[in-house]
Amino acid sequence: FVSMTMEDLAAFMKLHLDALKGTPRLVSGEGFEVLHTPVGDYGCGLGIAQTGKGMLYWHNGSNTYYFAVMYLMPEHDVAVAIAVNAGGDEAGLMTHTAVETVLLGLLE
């Protein structure tokens, strides 16, 4: 169970987004390369998928009471996170849908 403020999550996403765009901080470029290199469709904590809009890096988590999702698209310099105070499969599906909706709106 890891918890953080939304501000901390934003800083975490910015750290990864910068590294994916070639300007790593805190961790070496080689270290981020290990974290961001997929083994299948997963790279050390991040889901990785090629989409019609570019590479998508994502992660979600829940402690059964809350659910959080983050999506990163470095080619567009965009990161989106949404957290809700509900857990379970339905909350997860709805939160992913919300993040995708916001992300697609930003990419238009």
The first five atom37 places (N, CA, C, CB, O) and aatype in JSON, in Angstrom:
{
  "aatype": [13, 19, 15, 12, 16, 12, 6, 3, 10, 0, 0, 13, 12, 11, 10, 8, 10, 3, 0, 10, 11, 7, 16, 14, 1, 10, 19, 15, 7, 6, 7, 13, 6, 19, 10, 8, 16, 14, 19, 7, 3, 18, 7, 4, 7, 10, 7, 9, 0, 5, 16, 7, 11, 7, 12, 10, 18, 17, 8, 2, 7, 15, 2, 16, 18, 18, 13, 0, 19, 12, 18, 10, 12, 14, 6, 8, 3, 19, 0, 19, 0, 9, 0, 19, 2, 0, 7, 7, 3, 6, 0, 7, 10, 12, 16, 8, 16, 0, 19, 6, 16, 19, 10, 10, 7, 10, 10, 6],
  "atom_mask": [
    [1, 1, 1, 1, 1],
    [1, 1, 1, 1, 1],
    [1, 1, 1, 1, 1],
    [1, 1, 1, 1, 1],
    [1, 1, 1, 1, 1],
    [1, 1, 1, 1, 1],
    [1, 1, 1, 1, 1],
    [1, 1, 1, 1, 1],
    [1, 1, 1, 1, 1],
    [1, 1, 1, 1, 1],
    [1, 1, 1, 1, 1],
    [1, 1, 1, 1, 1],
    [1, 1, 1, 1, 1],
    [1, 1, 1, 1, 1],
    [1, 1, 1, 1, 1],
    [1, 1, 1, 1, 1],
    [1, 1, 1, 1, 1],
    [1, 1, 1, 1, 1],
    [1, 1, 1, 1, 1],
    [1, 1, 1, 1, 1],
    [1, 1, 1, 1, 1],
    [1, 1, 1, 0, 1],
    [1, 1, 1, 1, 1],
    [1, 1, 1, 1, 1],
    [1, 1, 1, 1, 1],
    [1, 1, 1, 1, 1],
    [1, 1, 1, 1, 1],
    [1, 1, 1, 1, 1],
    [1, 1, 1, 0, 1],
    [1, 1, 1, 1, 1],
    [1, 1, 1, 0, 1],
    [1, 1, 1, 1, 1],
    [1, 1, 1, 1, 1],
    [1, 1, 1, 1, 1],
    [1, 1, 1, 1, 1],
    [1, 1, 1, 1, 1],
    [1, 1, 1, 1, 1],
    [1, 1, 1, 1, 1],
    [1, 1, 1, 1, 1],
    [1, 1, 1, 0, 1],
    [1, 1, 1, 1, 1],
    [1, 1, 1, 1, 1],
    [1, 1, 1, 0, 1],
    [1, 1, 1, 1, 1],
    [1, 1, 1, 0, 1],
    [1, 1, 1, 1, 1],
    [1, 1, 1, 0, 1],
    [1, 1, 1, 1, 1],
    [1, 1, 1, 1, 1],
    [1, 1, 1, 1, 1],
    [1, 1, 1, 1, 1],
    [1, 1, 1, 0, 1],
    [1, 1, 1, 1, 1],
    [1, 1, 1, 0, 1],
    [1, 1, 1, 1, 1],
    [1, 1, 1, 1, 1],
    [1, 1, 1, 1, 1],
    [1, 1, 1, 1, 1],
    [1, 1, 1, 1, 1],
    [1, 1, 1, 1, 1],
    [1, 1, 1, 0, 1],
    [1, 1, 1, 1, 1],
    [1, 1, 1, 1, 1],
    [1, 1, 1, 1, 1],
    [1, 1, 1, 1, 1],
    [1, 1, 1, 1, 1],
    [1, 1, 1, 1, 1],
    [1, 1, 1, 1, 1],
    [1, 1, 1, 1, 1],
    [1, 1, 1, 1, 1],
    [1, 1, 1, 1, 1],
    [1, 1, 1, 1, 1],
    [1, 1, 1, 1, 1],
    [1, 1, 1, 1, 1],
    [1, 1, 1, 1, 1],
    [1, 1, 1, 1, 1],
    [1, 1, 1, 1, 1],
    [1, 1, 1, 1, 1],
    [1, 1, 1, 1, 1],
    [1, 1, 1, 1, 1],
    [1, 1, 1, 1, 1],
    [1, 1, 1, 1, 1],
    [1, 1, 1, 1, 1],
    [1, 1, 1, 1, 1],
    [1, 1, 1, 1, 1],
    [1, 1, 1, 1, 1],
    [1, 1, 1, 0, 1],
    [1, 1, 1, 0, 1],
    [1, 1, 1, 1, 1],
    [1, 1, 1, 1, 1],
    [1, 1, 1, 1, 1],
    [1, 1, 1, 0, 1],
    [1, 1, 1, 1, 1],
    [1, 1, 1, 1, 1],
    [1, 1, 1, 1, 1],
    [1, 1, 1, 1, 1],
    [1, 1, 1, 1, 1],
    [1, 1, 1, 1, 1],
    [1, 1, 1, 1, 1],
    [1, 1, 1, 1, 1],
    [1, 1, 1, 1, 1],
    [1, 1, 1, 1, 1],
    [1, 1, 1, 1, 1],
    [1, 1, 1, 1, 1],
    [1, 1, 1, 0, 1],
    [1, 1, 1, 1, 1],
    [1, 1, 1, 1, 1],
    [1, 1, 1, 1, 1]
  ],
  "atom_positions": [
    [[0.83, -1.18, 0.0], [0.0, 0.0, 0.0], [0.88, 1.25, 0.0], [-0.94, -0.01, 1.2], [1.46, 1.6, 1.02]],
    [[0.96, 1.89, -1.13], [1.67, 3.15, -1.26], [0.62, 4.24, -1.38], [2.65, 3.15, -2.5], [-0.35, 4.1, -2.13]],
    [[0.82, 5.32, -0.67], [-0.11, 6.44, -0.8], [0.68, 7.72, -0.96], [-1.06, 6.53, 0.43], [1.81, 7.84, -0.51]],
    [[0.05, 8.69, -1.64], [0.68, 9.99, -1.87], [-0.42, 10.99, -2.19], [1.73, 9.93, -3.02], [-1.55, 10.62, -2.5]],
    [[-0.06, 12.25, -2.1], [-1.0, 13.3, -2.49], [-1.08, 13.36, -4.01], [-0.58, 14.68, -1.9], [-0.21, 12.82, -4.7]],
    [[-2.09, 14.0, -4.52], [-2.19, 14.19, -5.97], [-1.02, 15.05, -6.48], [-3.54, 14.84, -6.35], [-0.56, 14.87, -7.61]],
    [[-0.55, 15.98, -5.65], [0.6, 16.79, -6.04], [1.84, 15.91, -6.17], [0.86, 17.9, -5.0], [2.62, 16.08, -7.11]],
    [[2.01, 14.96, -5.25], [3.14, 14.04, -5.35], [3.01, 13.14, -6.57], [3.24, 13.18, -4.07], [4.0, 12.86, -7.24]],
    [[1.79, 12.69, -6.87], [1.58, 11.88, -8.05], [1.9, 12.67, -9.31], [0.14, 11.36, -8.1], [2.49, 12.13, -10.24]],
    [[1.52, 13.94, -9.34], [1.85, 14.79, -10.49], [3.37, 14.91, -10.66], [1.2, 16.19, -10.33], [3.87, 14.85, -11.78]],
    [[4.09, 15.08, -9.56], [5.55, 15.17, -9.63], [6.15, 13.85, -10.11], [6.13, 15.55, -8.24], [7.1, 13.85, -10.9]],
    [[5.61, 12.73, -9.65], [6.05, 11.4, -10.07], [5.82, 11.23, -11.58], [5.31, 10.3, -9.28], [6.7, 10.73, -12.29]],
    [[4.65, 11.64, -12.06], [4.36, 11.53, -13.48], [5.28, 12.43, -14.3], [2.89, 11.88, -13.75], [5.74, 12.02, -15.37]],
    [[5.55, 13.62, -13.82], [6.45, 14.55, -14.53], [7.84, 13.97, -14.61], [6.49, 15.92, -13.82], [8.51, 14.1, -15.64]],
    [[8.29, 13.33, -13.56], [9.61, 12.68, -13.54], [9.7, 11.64, -14.66], [9.88, 12.01, -12.15], [10.68, 11.61, -15.4]],
    [[8.68, 10.79, -14.77], [8.67, 9.77, -15.83], [8.48, 10.38, -17.2], [7.57, 8.75, -15.56], [9.13, 9.96, -18.16]],
    [[7.61, 11.35, -17.33], [7.36, 12.0, -18.61], [8.64, 12.67, -19.13], [6.23, 13.04, -18.48], [8.97, 12.52, -20.3]],
    [[9.34, 13.38, -18.27], [10.61, 14.01, -18.67], [11.61, 12.96, -19.14], [11.2, 14.82, -17.51], [12.28, 13.15, -20.16]],
    [[11.72, 11.86, -18.4], [12.66, 10.81, -18.78], [12.28, 10.2, -20.13], [12.71, 9.71, -17.71], [13.15, 9.94, -20.96]],
    [[11.0, 9.98, -20.35], [10.54, 9.41, -21.62], [10.78, 10.36, -22.78], [9.06, 9.07, -21.54], [10.89, 9.92, -23.93]],
    [[10.88, 11.65, -22.5], [11.16, 12.65, -23.53], [12.65, 12.93, -23.66], [10.42, 13.95, -23.22], [13.06, 13.79, -24.44]],
    [[13.5, 12.19, -22.89], [14.94, 12.32, -23.04], [15.62, 13.26, -22.08], [0.0, 0.0, 0.0], [16.8, 13.56, -22.26]],
    [[14.92, 13.74, -21.05], [15.55, 14.63, -20.07], [15.35, 14.07, -18.65], [14.96, 16.07, -20.17], [14.59, 14.63, -17.86]],
    [[16.04, 12.97, -18.36], [15.85, 12.33, -17.05], [16.39, 13.19, -15.91], [16.54, 10.97, -17.04], [17.36, 13.94, -16.06]],
    [[15.73, 13.04, -14.76], [16.17, 13.68, -13.52], [16.08, 12.64, -12.42], [15.31, 14.95, -13.18], [15.31, 11.68, -12.53]],
    [[16.83, 12.8, -11.37], [16.81, 11.96, -10.18], [17.37, 10.56, -10.41], [15.41, 11.85, -9.67], [18.18, 10.08, -9.63]],
    [[16.94, 9.91, -11.48], [17.44, 8.59, -11.87], [18.16, 8.76, -13.21], [16.27, 7.51, -11.96], [17.75, 9.59, -14.02]],
    [[19.21, 7.99, -13.44], [19.95, 8.11, -14.7], [19.08, 7.72, -15.88], [21.21, 7.24, -14.66], [18.09, 7.01, -15.73]],
    [[19.46, 8.17, -17.05], [18.76, 7.78, -18.26], [18.76, 6.27, -18.44], [0.0, 0.0, 0.0], [17.76, 5.69, -18.88]],
    [[19.87, 5.62, -18.09], [19.95, 4.17, -18.18], [18.98, 3.51, -17.2], [21.39, 3.69, -17.91], [18.36, 2.5, -17.53]],
    [[18.86, 4.07, -16.02], [17.92, 3.54, -15.03], [16.49, 3.64, -15.51], [0.0, 0.0, 0.0], [15.71, 2.69, -15.37]],
    [[16.13, 4.8, -16.07], [14.78, 4.95, -16.61], [14.55, 4.02, -17.8], [14.52, 6.41, -17.03], [13.45, 3.51, -17.99]],
    [[15.6, 3.81, -18.61], [15.45, 2.91, -19.74], [15.07, 1.5, -19.27], [16.75, 2.86, -20.57], [14.23, 0.84, -19.89]],
    [[15.67, 1.05, -18.18], [15.3, -0.25, -17.61], [13.85, -0.23, -17.16], [16.23, -0.62, -16.43], [13.1, -1.17, -17.42]],
    [[13.45, 0.84, -16.48], [12.07, 0.94, -15.99], [11.04, 1.0, -17.12], [11.92, 2.17, -15.12], [9.93, 0.5, -16.97]],
    [[11.42, 1.6, -18.24], [10.47, 1.84, -19.32], [10.58, 0.83, -20.47], [10.67, 3.22, -19.86], [9.87, 0.96, -21.46]],
    [[11.45, -0.16, -20.34], [11.56, -1.19, -21.39], [10.59, -2.31, -21.08], [13.03, -1.73, -21.48], [10.68, -2.95, -20.03]],
    [[9.67, -2.55, -21.99], [8.66, -3.57, -21.71], [9.2, -5.0, -21.75], [7.53, -3.45, -22.7], [10.08, -5.34, -22.54]],
    [[8.65, -5.8, -20.88], [8.8, -7.25, -20.94], [7.38, -7.72, -21.21], [9.44, -7.89, -19.6], [6.56, -7.81, -20.29]],
    [[7.08, -8.0, -22.46], [5.69, -8.19, -22.87], [5.05, -6.83, -22.98], [0.0, 0.0, 0.0], [5.5, -5.99, -23.76]],
    [[4.0, -6.6, -22.2], [3.33, -5.29, -22.24], [3.47, -4.55, -20.91], [1.85, -5.46, -22.58], [2.67, -3.68, -20.6]],
    [[4.5, -4.92, -20.14], [4.67, -4.34, -18.81], [6.13, -4.01, -18.6], [4.15, -5.3, -17.71], [7.0, -4.82, -18.93]],
    [[6.42, -2.84, -18.05], [7.8, -2.43, -17.83], [8.02, -1.93, -16.42], [0.0, 0.0, 0.0], [7.84, -0.74, -16.16]],
    [[8.4, -2.78, -15.51], [8.76, -2.39, -14.13], [7.74, -1.45, -13.49], [10.13, -1.73, -14.12], [8.11, -0.38, -13.0]],
    [[6.49, -1.82, -13.5], [5.47, -1.04, -12.83], [4.59, -0.23, -13.74], [0.0, 0.0, 0.0], [3.57, 0.29, -13.3]],
    [[4.95, -0.11, -15.0], [4.14, 0.64, -15.95], [3.63, -0.28, -17.04], [4.94, 1.81, -16.55], [4.41, -1.04, -17.63]],
    [[2.32, -0.22, -17.31], [1.81, -0.87, -18.51], [2.25, -0.05, -19.7], [0.0, 0.0, 0.0], [2.32, 1.18, -19.63]],
    [[2.56, -0.71, -20.8], [3.05, -0.02, -22.0], [2.29, -0.55, -23.19], [4.59, -0.2, -22.18], [2.2, -1.76, -23.4]],
    [[1.72, 0.37, -23.98], [0.94, -0.04, -25.15], [1.13, 0.95, -26.28], [-0.55, -0.17, -24.79], [1.17, 2.16, -26.06]],
    [[1.25, 0.43, -27.49], [1.26, 1.28, -28.67], [-0.2, 1.54, -29.04], [2.05, 0.61, -29.87], [-0.98, 0.61, -29.21]],
    [[-0.57, 2.8, -29.17], [-1.93, 3.17, -29.56], [-1.89, 3.93, -30.88], [-2.62, 4.02, -28.46], [-0.81, 4.26, -31.38]],
    [[-3.03, 4.2, -31.44], [-3.1, 5.0, -32.66], [-2.62, 6.43, -32.46], [0.0, 0.0, 0.0], [-2.37, 7.14, -33.43]],
    [[-2.51, 6.85, -31.21], [-2.06, 8.22, -30.88], [-0.63, 8.24, -30.37], [-2.99, 8.84, -29.83], [-0.12, 9.31, -30.05]],
    [[0.05, 7.09, -30.28], [1.42, 7.03, -29.79], [1.54, 6.06, -28.63], [0.0, 0.0, 0.0], [0.59, 5.36, -28.28]],
    [[2.72, 6.02, -28.03], [2.98, 5.12, -26.91], [2.25, 5.62, -25.67], [4.49, 5.01, -26.63], [2.24, 6.81, -25.36]],
    [[1.63, 4.68, -24.97], [0.92, 4.96, -23.73], [1.6, 4.2, -22.61], [-0.6, 4.57, -23.84], [1.82, 2.99, -22.7]],
    [[1.93, 4.91, -21.55], [2.48, 4.32, -20.33], [1.45, 4.56, -19.24], [3.9, 4.94, -19.96], [0.95, 5.68, -19.09]],
    [[1.12, 3.53, -18.47], [0.03, 3.69, -17.5], [0.28, 2.85, -16.26], [-1.31, 3.33, -18.13], [1.06, 1.89, -16.27]],
    [[-0.4, 3.23, -15.22], [-0.38, 2.45, -13.98], [-1.68, 2.72, -13.24], [0.86, 2.81, -13.09], [-2.25, 3.81, -13.33]],
    [[-2.14, 1.71, -12.51], [-3.28, 1.92, -11.64], [-3.01, 1.24, -10.3], [-4.59, 1.37, -12.28], [-2.11, 0.41, -10.18]],
    [[-3.79, 1.62, -9.33], [-3.63, 0.99, -8.02], [-4.84, 1.23, -7.15], [0.0, 0.0, 0.0], [-5.59, 2.19, -7.33]],
    [[-5.01, 0.33, -6.2], [-6.13, 0.42, -5.28], [-5.76, -0.21, -3.96], [-7.38, -0.24, -5.88], [-4.98, -1.17, -3.91]],
    [[-6.32, 0.32, -2.9], [-6.19, -0.32, -1.59], [-7.55, -0.89, -1.17], [-5.66, 0.69, -0.52], [-7.78, -1.13, 0.02]],
    [[-8.43, -1.09, -2.11], [-9.81, -1.56, -2.0], [-10.78, -0.46, -1.54], [-9.88, -2.72, -1.05], [-11.99, -0.66, -1.61]],
    [[-10.27, 0.66, -1.08], [-11.12, 1.79, -0.68], [-11.03, 2.94, -1.67], [-10.73, 2.27, 0.72], [-11.97, 3.73, -1.8]],
    [[-9.91, 3.05, -2.36], [-9.65, 4.11, -3.33], [-9.1, 3.46, -4.59], [-8.65, 5.17, -2.75], [-8.59, 2.34, -4.55]],
    [[-9.19, 4.17, -5.71], [-8.64, 3.68, -6.97], [-8.02, 4.86, -7.68], [-9.74, 2.98, -7.85], [-8.63, 5.93, -7.76]],
    [[-6.81, 4.69, -8.2], [-6.11, 5.75, -8.93], [-5.55, 5.19, -10.23], [-4.97, 6.35, -8.06], [-5.12, 4.04, -10.3]],
    [[-5.57, 6.03, -11.25], [-5.05, 5.67, -12.57], [-4.23, 6.84, -13.1], [-6.21, 5.31, -13.56], [-4.61, 8.0, -12.94]],
    [[-3.1, 6.52, -13.72], [-2.31, 7.55, -14.41], [-1.97, 7.06, -15.81], [-1.01, 7.91, -13.62], [-1.63, 5.89, -16.0]],
    [[-2.06, 7.97, -16.78], [-1.67, 7.69, -18.16], [-0.64, 8.74, -18.57], [-2.92, 7.71, -19.12], [-0.78, 9.92, -18.26]],
    [[0.4, 8.3, -19.26], [1.45, 9.19, -19.78], [1.58, 8.98, -21.28], [2.8, 8.93, -19.06], [1.65, 7.84, -21.74]],
    [[1.62, 10.06, -22.03], [1.88, 9.98, -23.47], [2.99, 10.99, -23.81], [0.58, 10.27, -24.31], [2.71, 12.15, -24.09]],
    [[4.25, 10.52, -23.77], [5.38, 11.45, -23.94], [5.42, 12.14, -25.3], [6.65, 10.71, -23.74], [5.89, 13.27, -25.39]],
    [[4.94, 11.49, -26.36], [4.97, 12.12, -27.69], [4.1, 13.37, -27.73], [4.5, 11.13, -28.75], [4.31, 14.24, -28.58]],
    [[3.15, 13.46, -26.82], [2.24, 14.61, -26.76], [2.51, 15.48, -25.53], [0.79, 14.14, -26.76], [1.84, 16.49, -25.33]],
    [[3.49, 15.09, -24.71], [3.82, 15.8, -23.47], [2.58, 15.93, -22.58], [4.4, 17.19, -23.79], [2.3, 17.0, -22.04]],
    [[1.86, 14.82, -22.44], [0.61, 14.81, -21.68], [0.63, 13.71, -20.63], [-0.59, 14.63, -22.62], [1.07, 12.59, -20.89]],
    [[0.16, 14.06, -19.45], [-0.04, 13.08, -18.38], [-1.37, 13.4, -17.7], [1.15, 13.1, -17.34], [-1.7, 14.56, -17.47]],
    [[-2.14, 12.35, -17.39], [-3.44, 12.51, -16.75], [-3.54, 11.51, -15.61], [-4.61, 12.32, -17.76], [-3.15, 10.35, -15.77]],
    [[-4.05, 11.96, -14.48], [-4.31, 11.05, -13.36], [-5.67, 11.38, -12.77], [-3.2, 11.15, -12.27], [-6.06, 12.54, -12.66]],
    [[-6.38, 10.34, -12.39], [-7.65, 10.5, -11.7], [-7.66, 9.51, -10.55], [-8.87, 10.29, -12.66], [-7.28, 8.35, -10.71]],
    [[-8.11, 9.97, -9.4], [-8.27, 9.1, -8.23], [-9.68, 9.27, -7.69], [-7.21, 9.44, -7.12], [-10.23, 10.37, -7.7]],
    [[-10.25, 8.17, -7.24], [-11.62, 8.2, -6.7], [-11.64, 7.51, -5.35], [-12.61, 7.51, -7.68], [-10.78, 6.68, -5.04]],
    [[-12.63, 7.86, -4.54], [-12.74, 7.27, -3.21], [-13.69, 6.08, -3.23], [-13.22, 8.33, -2.19], [-14.63, 5.99, -2.44]],
    [[-13.41, 5.16, -4.16], [-14.15, 3.9, -4.26], [-13.18, 2.86, -4.78], [-15.42, 4.04, -5.21], [-12.28, 3.18, -5.57]],
    [[-13.34, 1.64, -4.36], [-12.48, 0.56, -4.83], [-13.28, -0.46, -5.6], [0.0, 0.0, 0.0], [-14.49, -0.3, -5.8]],
    [[-12.62, -1.5, -6.02], [-13.3, -2.59, -6.71], [-13.23, -2.47, -8.22], [0.0, 0.0, 0.0], [-12.8, -1.45, -8.76]],
    [[-13.68, -3.53, -8.89], [-13.6, -3.6, -10.34], [-14.4, -2.51, -11.04], [-14.09, -4.95, -10.81], [-13.91, -1.92, -12.01]],
    [[-15.6, -2.23, -10.57], [-16.42, -1.2, -11.23], [-15.77, 0.17, -11.12], [-17.83, -1.17, -10.61], [-15.75, 0.92, -12.09]],
    [[-15.24, 0.5, -9.95], [-14.54, 1.78, -9.78], [-13.32, 1.84, -10.69], [-14.13, 1.99, -8.31], [-13.03, 2.89, -11.27]],
    [[-12.61, 0.73, -10.81], [-11.45, 0.7, -11.69], [-11.81, 0.93, -13.14], [0.0, 0.0, 0.0], [-11.16, 1.73, -13.82]],
    [[-12.84, 0.26, -13.61], [-13.28, 0.43, -14.99], [-13.73, 1.86, -15.24], [-14.41, -0.55, -15.31], [-13.37, 2.45, -16.26]],
    [[-14.5, 2.42, -14.33], [-14.98, 3.79, -14.51], [-13.85, 4.81, -14.45], [-16.03, 4.12, -13.44], [-13.88, 5.8, -15.18]],
    [[-12.87, 4.57, -13.61], [-11.74, 5.49, -13.5], [-10.89, 5.45, -14.76], [-10.88, 5.16, -12.26], [-10.46, 6.49, -15.25]],
    [[-10.63, 4.24, -15.28], [-9.9, 4.14, -16.55], [-10.67, 4.84, -17.66], [-9.67, 2.65, -16.93], [-10.06, 5.55, -18.47]],
    [[-11.97, 4.67, -17.72], [-12.79, 5.34, -18.74], [-12.68, 6.86, -18.61], [-14.26, 4.89, -18.62], [-12.59, 7.56, -19.61]],
    [[-12.7, 7.35, -17.38], [-12.59, 8.8, -17.16], [-11.23, 9.32, -17.63], [-12.79, 9.13, -15.66], [-11.16, 10.36, -18.28]],
    [[-10.15, 8.6, -17.3], [-8.81, 9.03, -17.72], [-8.71, 9.02, -19.24], [-7.72, 8.12, -17.1], [-8.16, 9.95, -19.83]],
    [[-9.23, 7.97, -19.88], [-9.19, 7.9, -21.34], [-9.97, 9.05, -21.97], [-9.74, 6.56, -21.83], [-9.53, 9.63, -22.97]],
    [[-11.11, 9.39, -21.4], [-11.93, 10.48, -21.93], [-11.2, 11.81, -21.84], [-13.26, 10.57, -21.17], [-11.18, 12.57, -22.8]],
    [[-10.59, 12.07, -20.7], [-9.82, 13.32, -20.52], [-8.63, 13.34, -21.48], [-9.34, 13.47, -19.05], [-8.38, 14.34, -22.15]],
    [[-7.9, 12.22, -21.54], [-6.71, 12.15, -22.4], [-7.08, 12.39, -23.86], [-6.02, 10.78, -22.24], [-6.42, 13.18, -24.54]],
    [[-8.1, 11.72, -24.34], [-8.5, 11.91, -25.74], [-8.93, 13.33, -26.0], [-9.62, 10.97, -26.11], [-8.66, 13.87, -27.08]],
    [[-9.6, 13.97, -25.03], [-9.96, 15.37, -25.19], [-8.74, 16.27, -25.29], [0.0, 0.0, 0.0], [-8.76, 17.24, -26.06]],
    [[-7.7, 15.98, -24.55], [-6.47, 16.77, -24.6], [-5.71, 16.57, -25.92], [-5.56, 16.41, -23.42], [-5.02, 17.47, -26.38]],
    [[-5.85, 15.4, -26.51], [-5.11, 15.09, -27.75], [-5.81, 15.63, -28.99], [-4.93, 13.59, -27.89], [-5.21, 15.64, -30.06]],
    [[-7.06, 16.08, -28.86], [-7.77, 16.61, -30.04], [-7.29, 17.98, -30.41], [-9.27, 16.65, -29.8], [-7.77, 18.56, -31.38]]
  ]
}
